[in-house]
Amino acid sequence: MNRQLLTILLLAFTINVFAQGPPITTGTPVMLGLEGNGIRTFGKIISKENTNIYVQPIGIPYNISPKFQIGGILPFKFITPKRAETNGGIADVTLFTKYQLYKKDEKAKTFRVLANIKQSFPTGKTSSIPQIGSGIYQTYVGFIVGKISSAIGIYGDFGYNITSNGASDNFLYNFSVGVPLLPQKYPQKQINTFLEFNGNYVFNPKIHTLFISPGLQFIPGRRILFETSFQMPIVQNNISTNKTKYMLLLGTRFLIN
């Protein structure tokens, strides 16, 4: 009887977490469902004053255990400067790992903290103009925090990015609030709204950018979701004349098992 009750409670918790949905531009501390053994891809249009950029990453996370996840990101990047031809190809490949440091589950809600490490490799070509890759190694060490219930999800991730070849290190931070619009039910179907903030502070020279990113997510079933986000700069104090005007993201996530 106790085992049956535990199974029912776990199923109810899983449905609620799935229905809430992972944030779109912020890391999620939940390593199951659509952030488990699956595939995530999205198209991202970056509109700058003198350049248009299209990025299509393919991310594959894999759960080693309920607490430990590894994965890789293969990005394709296409850059079109004003009055110039498009140059594209594979950009810098990234490997990542997440480890759950703390978890407190209660009825229809949870609080979790994860460590997050990412390693980027200079696989994108730098011989062309404009160049596709960064030409440097980058090591990111950070944390992901989330407090999730059936009514609201509050998420944050932040970390330090260490770069090679004399490039400047930077600090990245993201914050997200997600609210489901439909009642919780099974079979699962949900629409989630998100308000997110995405920041990046470069140390030398001192450059700070911050974007506000409203988003919408549709979950038609347990194995797939669709999402979109529109990112607008609210702080952009860099010295470049090629500042970002907006970014548009359209994507999907698919659960393999």
C-alpha positions as CSV (number, residue, x, y, z in Angstrom):
1,M,0.0,0.0,0.0
2,N,2.8,2.4,0.9
3,R,4.6,1.6,-2.4
4,Q,1.4,2.3,-4.3
5,L,0.9,5.6,-2.5
6,L,4.6,6.6,-3.2
7,T,4.1,5.8,-6.9
8,I,1.0,7.9,-7.1
9,L,2.7,10.8,-5.4
10,L,5.7,10.6,-7.7
11,L,3.5,10.5,-10.8
12,A,1.5,13.5,-9.6
13,F,4.7,15.4,-9.0
14,T,6.1,14.5,-12.4
15,I,3.0,15.7,-14.1
16,N,3.1,19.0,-12.3
17,V,6.8,19.5,-13.1
18,F,6.3,18.6,-16.8
19,A,3.2,20.9,-17.0
20,Q,5.3,23.8,-15.6
21,G,7.8,23.3,-18.3
22,P,11.6,24.2,-18.3
23,P,12.4,27.9,-18.8
24,I,13.4,28.9,-22.4
25,T,16.6,31.0,-22.0
26,T,17.5,30.1,-18.4
27,G,18.9,26.8,-17.1
28,T,16.5,24.4,-15.4
29,P,17.3,22.4,-12.3
30,V,15.0,19.5,-13.3
31,M,16.9,16.6,-14.9
32,L,14.0,14.5,-16.0
33,G,11.3,14.7,-18.7
34,L,12.1,17.2,-21.4
35,E,15.5,17.9,-19.9
36,G,16.4,14.2,-19.6
37,N,17.4,11.9,-22.4
38,G,16.3,13.9,-25.3
39,I,17.0,16.5,-28.0
40,R,16.6,20.2,-28.0
41,T,17.0,22.5,-31.0
42,F,16.0,26.0,-31.9
43,G,16.5,28.6,-34.5
44,K,17.8,31.9,-33.2
45,I,17.7,35.1,-35.3
46,I,20.0,37.9,-34.0
47,S,19.4,41.3,-35.6
48,K,22.3,43.7,-35.2
49,E,22.8,47.2,-36.6
50,N,25.2,46.0,-39.4
51,T,24.8,42.2,-39.3
52,N,22.2,39.5,-39.2
53,I,23.1,36.2,-37.5
54,Y,21.2,32.9,-37.6
55,V,22.2,30.2,-35.1
56,Q,20.8,26.6,-35.0
57,P,22.2,24.6,-32.0
58,I,21.4,21.0,-31.5
59,G,21.6,19.9,-27.8
60,I,21.5,16.3,-26.6
61,P,21.3,15.8,-22.8
62,Y,21.7,12.4,-21.2
63,N,20.9,11.4,-17.6
64,I,23.6,9.2,-16.2
65,S,21.6,9.1,-12.9
66,P,18.7,11.2,-11.4
67,K,21.4,13.5,-10.1
68,F,24.0,13.5,-12.9
69,Q,23.6,14.7,-16.5
70,I,26.0,15.0,-19.4
71,G,25.5,16.3,-22.9
72,G,26.7,18.2,-25.9
73,I,25.7,21.1,-28.1
74,L,26.5,21.2,-31.8
75,P,25.8,24.8,-33.2
76,F,25.5,25.9,-36.8
77,K,26.0,29.6,-37.4
78,F,25.3,31.8,-40.4
79,I,26.5,35.4,-40.5
80,T,25.3,38.0,-43.1
81,P,27.0,41.4,-42.8
82,K,25.3,44.4,-44.6
83,R,26.0,44.4,-48.3
84,A,28.1,41.2,-48.0
85,E,27.7,37.5,-48.6
86,T,26.6,35.0,-45.9
87,N,29.3,32.9,-44.3
88,G,28.3,29.9,-42.3
89,G,29.2,26.5,-40.8
90,I,29.8,24.7,-37.6
91,A,30.5,27.0,-34.7
92,D,32.2,26.2,-31.4
93,V,31.1,22.8,-29.9
94,T,30.2,22.6,-26.2
95,L,30.2,19.7,-23.8
96,F,28.4,20.1,-20.5
97,T,27.6,18.4,-17.2
98,K,25.1,19.0,-14.4
99,Y,25.1,17.6,-10.9
100,Q,22.3,18.0,-8.4
101,L,23.6,19.4,-5.1
102,Y,20.4,19.8,-3.2
103,K,16.7,18.8,-3.6
104,K,13.7,19.3,-1.4
105,D,10.4,17.9,-2.8
106,E,7.1,18.6,-1.2
107,K,3.5,18.1,-2.4
108,A,3.3,19.6,-5.9
109,K,6.4,21.7,-5.4
110,T,10.2,21.4,-5.3
111,F,13.4,23.4,-4.7
112,R,16.6,22.3,-6.3
113,V,20.2,23.5,-6.8
114,L,22.6,22.2,-9.5
115,A,26.2,22.7,-10.3
116,N,26.8,23.3,-14.0
117,I,30.0,23.0,-15.9
118,K,30.5,23.7,-19.7
119,Q,33.5,23.4,-21.9
120,S,33.6,25.1,-25.3
121,F,36.1,24.2,-28.0
122,P,37.3,26.4,-30.9
123,T,35.9,24.2,-33.6
124,G,34.4,27.0,-35.7
125,K,36.5,28.4,-38.5
126,T,38.2,31.7,-37.9
127,S,40.0,32.1,-41.2
128,S,36.9,33.6,-43.0
129,I,35.5,37.1,-42.7
130,P,33.3,37.2,-40.7
131,Q,34.7,34.4,-38.6
132,I,32.3,31.7,-37.4
133,G,34.2,30.5,-34.3
134,S,35.6,32.4,-31.4
135,G,39.1,30.9,-31.7
136,I,39.4,30.4,-28.0
137,Y,38.7,27.7,-25.3
138,Q,36.0,28.7,-22.8
139,T,35.3,27.0,-19.4
140,Y,32.0,27.9,-17.6
141,V,31.4,27.1,-13.9
142,G,28.1,28.0,-12.4
143,F,24.9,27.1,-10.5
144,I,21.3,26.6,-11.4
145,V,18.5,27.2,-8.8
146,G,14.8,26.6,-9.1
147,K,11.7,26.8,-7.0
148,I,8.9,25.1,-8.9
149,S,5.2,24.5,-8.1
150,S,2.1,23.8,-10.2
151,A,1.3,27.5,-10.0
152,I,4.6,29.2,-10.7
153,G,8.3,28.4,-11.5
154,I,11.1,30.7,-10.4
155,Y,14.5,30.0,-11.8
156,G,18.0,31.5,-11.8
157,D,21.4,30.5,-13.2
158,F,24.7,32.3,-12.9
159,G,28.4,31.5,-13.5
160,Y,31.9,32.6,-14.4
161,N,33.3,32.0,-17.9
162,I,37.1,31.5,-18.1
163,T,38.6,32.2,-21.6
164,S,42.0,31.5,-23.2
165,N,44.4,33.4,-25.5
166,G,44.1,36.6,-23.5
167,A,40.4,37.1,-24.1
168,S,38.4,38.6,-21.3
169,D,36.5,36.5,-18.8
170,N,32.9,37.2,-18.2
171,F,30.1,36.7,-15.7
172,L,26.7,35.5,-17.0
173,Y,23.4,35.5,-15.2
174,N,19.8,34.6,-16.1
175,F,16.5,34.9,-14.2
176,S,13.1,33.5,-15.2
177,V,9.5,33.4,-13.9
178,G,7.1,30.9,-15.5
179,V,3.3,30.7,-15.1
180,P,1.1,27.9,-16.6
181,L,-2.1,29.2,-18.2
182,L,-4.1,25.9,-18.2
183,P,-5.4,23.8,-15.3
184,Q,-3.2,20.8,-14.4
185,K,-4.6,17.6,-15.9
186,Y,-3.6,14.2,-17.4
187,P,-3.1,13.5,-20.3
188,Q,-0.8,16.5,-20.1
189,K,-1.4,19.6,-22.2
190,Q,-0.2,23.0,-21.1
191,I,0.6,26.6,-22.2
192,N,3.3,28.4,-20.2
193,T,4.3,32.0,-20.2
194,F,7.8,33.2,-19.2
195,L,9.4,36.5,-18.3
196,E,13.2,36.1,-18.4
197,F,16.2,38.3,-18.0
198,N,19.6,37.4,-19.6
199,G,22.8,39.3,-18.6
200,N,26.5,39.2,-19.5
201,Y,29.2,41.3,-17.8
202,V,32.6,41.3,-19.6
203,F,35.5,42.4,-17.3
204,N,38.1,43.8,-19.8
205,P,36.9,46.1,-21.4
206,K,34.0,46.5,-19.0
207,I,30.9,45.7,-21.1
208,H,27.5,45.0,-19.6
209,T,24.5,43.7,-21.7
210,L,21.0,42.8,-20.3
211,F,18.1,41.5,-22.3
212,I,14.4,41.2,-21.3
213,S,13.0,38.0,-22.8
214,P,9.2,37.3,-22.8
215,G,8.4,33.8,-24.0
216,L,5.6,31.3,-24.7
217,Q,5.7,27.5,-24.5
218,F,3.2,24.9,-25.6
219,I,3.3,21.3,-24.3
220,P,0.9,19.1,-26.2
221,G,2.0,15.9,-24.5
222,R,4.6,14.2,-22.3
223,R,7.3,13.8,-25.0
224,I,7.4,17.1,-26.9
225,L,7.1,20.9,-26.4
226,F,7.4,24.0,-28.6
227,E,8.7,27.4,-27.5
228,T,9.4,30.9,-28.6
229,S,11.1,33.9,-27.0
230,F,11.7,37.5,-28.1
231,Q,14.8,39.2,-26.5
232,M,15.2,42.9,-26.4
233,P,18.2,44.8,-24.9
234,I,17.5,47.0,-21.9
235,V,21.2,47.6,-21.0
236,Q,23.9,47.6,-23.7
237,N,26.8,49.8,-22.9
238,N,29.4,48.3,-25.2
239,I,31.5,50.5,-27.5
240,S,30.6,48.6,-30.6
241,T,28.7,50.3,-33.4
242,N,27.2,46.9,-34.2
243,K,24.8,46.6,-31.3
244,T,22.1,44.0,-31.0
245,K,18.6,45.3,-31.9
246,Y,16.6,42.1,-31.0
247,M,16.8,38.3,-30.9
248,L,14.1,35.9,-31.8
249,L,14.1,32.2,-30.8
250,L,11.8,29.4,-32.1
251,G,12.5,25.9,-30.9
252,T,11.4,22.4,-29.8
253,R,12.4,19.8,-27.3
254,F,11.7,16.0,-27.7
255,L,12.0,13.4,-25.0
256,I,13.5,10.1,-26.3
257,N,12.5,7.9,-23.3
